[in-house]
Amino acid sequence: MEHLLLVSLASVSVEMESQYQVTLDSTNYFQWLSYIEDLHRSKGLYRIATGQEKKPKDEDKVAKWENRQDQTRGLIGMSISPYLRFHIAELDTPNEAMEHATVVS
């Protein structure tokens, strides 16, 4: 019974994420910002996206941090209209991309 509940909750989570995806265009910056912040929070990436989580000094943790940076930056890029992505194409960090998104919209 417990396994059924876990499977059901997992499928609801995936369904909700795909059902309510918001893509940034020239008309919906505040709706997109709310969506992308919640998406990052739900994946434990919010502090990476906002630049609050700094690169660790411990070399053993750097690769994981860099992967989280890439994942966060990828989520931002994929949530922007293909017609506007060129605005952030050269920006490598999620924090830069988030800050520049205000100019995009």
N, C-alpha and C positions, 0 to 999 in steps of 0.2 A: 504494500500500500504506500509506503514511504517513497519508493522509487517512482511510482506513478505520479505522485505529487511533484517531485523534482522534475520529471520529464515535462509535465504540464506547465510548470512555471517557466522552464527554459524555453519552451516553444512559444509561450505568450511573450516573453521578453524579446525574442528574435522577431516575432510577428509585429510587435509594437514598434520596434526600432525601424523596420523597413516600411511600415505603414505610415509613419509620421515624419519621414525624411524631408528636410527643408533644404533647398538649393538656393544659395545666394544669387540674387540677380539685382538689377538696378532699382527694385521697388520694395524689397523686404529685409533690409539690413537688421532691424530690431527683432523680427521674427527669427531670422537666421541666427543671430547672436545668442538668443535664448536657447535655441535648439542645439547649437554647437557647444555651448557651455555645458548644457545638461548631458550631451553625448560624451564629452570629455570627462565629466564627473562620474558618469556611469561606468566608464572604463578605467577609472583611476588615473586619468591623464591631465586633469585640470591644472594642477600645479606646474606641470611641464608646459602646457599651452600658454600659461600666463607668465612664464619665466621665473616663477617663485622657486622651483626646484632647480638648483644649480648643479653643474657637472661635478660629480664626486671626485675627491682627491685620491681615493682608494682605486688603484688601477684595476682591481678585480671587479669593480662595479661600473666602470666607464662604459664597457660594451653594452651592458643592459640599459644604461641611461641613454646612450646614443640610439639604441633600437626604439626606446620609448619616444625619443625626440622624433625619429623618422615616422613612427606610427601616428603620432599626434599631427605632424605636418601633413601626412598623407590624408588623414581624415578631413583636415581643413581644405586641402586642395580638391578632394573629391566632392566636397559639399558646395563648391563654387561653380556657377554656370561655366560651361566650356568657353563661352564667349568672353568671359571675364578673367579666366585663369592666368592669362598672360601677365596680368598685373602683379601676381605673386610668384611667377615662374622662377625668378632668380633669387628668391628668398629661401634660405635653408632652414631657418629656425621657426618653430611654430609661433613663438611670441612675435617675431617680425611679421609673419603672415597674418596673425590676428590683428595686429596694430594697423597693418596696411589695408585690411579689409574695409575699414571705414572709408578709405579713399575709393575703393572699388565700387561701392554701392552708390 
